Amino acid sequence: MRSTRDRIRHAILFEMFGLALIIPLGTVLFGLHAIAMGVIGVGSALIAMAWNYVYNLGFDRAMQRLTGHTRKSLPLRAAHAVLFEAGLLVILLPPIAWYLGIGLVEAFFMDLAIAAFYVAYAFVFNLAYDRAFPLPGWGTVAAEPCR
């Protein structure tokens, strides 16, 4: 399982690269000023970092308990990313609506578009992160005996 230090590095790198992508994309997609998109992006990133730590720690502990390891298959990675973003969507919806002075429905569709981006981004980032910073033993998978 990943250490606290590794989880902090993961969260910081994830949010830095995510902000570098979402602020310019968000200004174009939503027609917001870069400052407004930056406030939403940075505020969301701070909340997401806390959620990232709690969610991934819980997910990895559950995997360790259920399977004895934390290696994630591609389908499990996809489910992991979708569940993370669904939880974050629920957390971020009220603050985004309040900050922009828009209704919850409009904020929901905006947040949904951002979440869709982050689902794809999280999948790619986490795959790359695990390859760049593998845990000991991940490279050695026991082969099944031949029958």
C-alpha positions in Angstrom: 0.0 0.0 0.0 1.2 3.6 -0.7 2.7 5.6 2.1 1.3 9.0 3.3 4.3 10.8 1.6 3.6 9.0 -1.7 -0.1 9.8 -1.4 0.7 13.5 -0.8 3.1 13.6 -3.9 0.3 11.9 -5.9 -2.3 14.4 -4.9 -0.1 17.5 -5.5 1.1 16.3 -8.9 -2.5 15.3 -9.9 -3.9 18.7 -9.0 -1.0 20.7 -10.6 -1.3 19.0 -13.9 -5.1 19.1 -13.7 -5.2 22.8 -13.1 -2.8 23.5 -15.9 -5.4 21.8 -18.2 -8.8 22.7 -16.7 -8.3 26.5 -16.3 -7.7 27.2 -19.9 -10.2 24.6 -21.1 -12.8 25.9 -18.7 -12.5 29.5 -19.8 -13.2 28.4 -23.3 -15.9 25.9 -22.6 -17.9 27.9 -20.0 -17.1 31.4 -21.2 -15.8 32.4 -17.8 -13.0 34.8 -17.1 -9.7 33.0 -16.3 -9.9 34.4 -12.7 -13.3 32.9 -12.1 -12.2 29.6 -13.5 -9.0 29.8 -11.5 -11.0 30.3 -8.3 -13.2 27.4 -9.1 -10.2 25.3 -10.2 -8.0 26.1 -7.1 -10.9 25.8 -4.7 -12.0 22.5 -6.2 -8.4 21.3 -6.2 -8.0 22.0 -2.5 -11.2 20.1 -1.7 -10.3 17.4 -4.2 -6.9 16.8 -2.6 -8.5 16.2 0.8 -11.1 13.9 -0.8 -8.4 12.2 -2.9 -6.5 11.2 0.2 -9.5 10.0 2.1 -11.1 8.2 -0.9 -7.9 6.5 -2.1 -6.9 5.4 1.4 -10.3 3.9 2.0 -10.3 2.3 -1.5 -6.9 0.8 -1.0 -7.7 -0.5 2.5 -10.8 -2.2 1.1 -8.9 -3.7 -1.8 -6.1 -4.9 0.6 -8.7 -6.5 2.9 -10.7 -8.1 0.1 -8.0 -9.2 -2.3 -4.7 -9.1 -0.4 -3.2 -6.5 -2.8 -3.8 -3.0 -4.2 -3.0 -3.7 -7.9 -5.9 -2.4 -10.0 -7.1 -3.9 -13.3 -8.2 -1.5 -16.1 -11.9 -2.1 -15.4 -11.3 -1.5 -11.7 -9.4 1.7 -12.5 -12.3 3.0 -14.5 -14.8 2.2 -11.7 -12.4 3.8 -9.2 -12.2 7.1 -11.3 -16.0 7.2 -11.8 -16.7 6.7 -8.1 -14.2 9.3 -7.0 -15.7 11.9 -9.4 -19.2 11.1 -8.4 -18.4 11.8 -4.7 -16.5 14.9 -5.6 -19.4 16.1 -7.8 -21.7 15.9 -4.7 -19.2 17.8 -2.6 -18.5 20.6 -5.1 -22.0 21.3 -6.4 -23.2 23.8 -3.7 -20.0 25.9 -3.6 -19.8 26.2 -7.4 -23.4 27.3 -7.6 -22.9 29.8 -4.8 -19.7 31.3 -6.2 -21.0 31.7 -9.7 -24.5 32.8 -8.5 -26.2 30.2 -10.6 -28.8 27.6 -10.0 -28.0 24.0 -8.9 -29.1 22.6 -12.2 -26.8 24.9 -14.2 -24.0 24.2 -11.7 -24.7 20.4 -12.0 -24.2 20.4 -15.8 -21.0 22.5 -15.4 -19.7 20.3 -12.7 -20.7 17.2 -14.7 -18.6 18.5 -17.6 -15.6 19.1 -15.3 -16.1 15.7 -13.7 -16.2 14.0 -17.2 -12.9 15.6 -18.0 -11.4 14.5 -14.6 -12.6 10.9 -15.0 -10.6 10.5 -18.2 -7.7 12.6 -16.8 -7.7 10.5 -13.5 -7.6 7.3 -15.4 -4.6 8.4 -17.6 -2.8 10.1 -14.7 -3.1 7.2 -12.3 -1.9 4.7 -14.9 1.1 6.9 -15.6 1.7 7.5 -11.9 1.7 3.8 -11.1 4.2 3.2 -13.9 6.4 6.0 -12.8 6.2 5.2 -9.1 5.4 1.4 -8.8 5.2 -0.2 -5.5 7.7 -3.0 -4.6 6.4 -6.3 -5.8 4.1 -5.0 -8.5 6.5 -6.2 -11.2 6.5 -9.7 -9.9 3.1 -11.4 -10.3 3.0 -15.1 -9.4 2.4 -17.3 -12.4 -0.4 -19.9 -12.1 0.9 -23.5 -12.2 0.5 -25.3 -15.5 -2.0 -28.2 -15.5 
